[in-house]
Amino acid sequence: SPKFEQLMANSVLPNVGIMISNLDRPTDFRRHILKLAWIHIRKNIALKMDHFDILKGLILRTLKESLGKGIGLDHEVAVFKVITAGFNLFSEIMETKVNE
């Protein structure tokens, strides 16, 4: 949908870029994920774990479409690992907040 494509372009993909940029700085990586979690908490946006898998797949597909042949299997695996690490941390933060 156009609304989802706009969300991907304006929010999701830039945040994935920030996550990748912070890979060598775990404190900054965690701080960024914490910020994203608080935004979702403040806006009362609930995300289910099965939605994470769908979103990961959509992010990878969007990257492939935008980068074309510029993204190979190694890149795809690396991005998937980064996204998974970010989503796991995000989920942990969200669950902690919900259980408080």
Secondary structure, DSSP 8 states (H G I E B T S, - for coil): -HHHHHHIIIIIHHHHHHHHHTTT-HHHHHHHHHHHHHHHHHTT----HHHHHHHHHHHHHHHHHHHGGG--HHHHHHHHHHHHHHHHHHHHHHHHHHT-
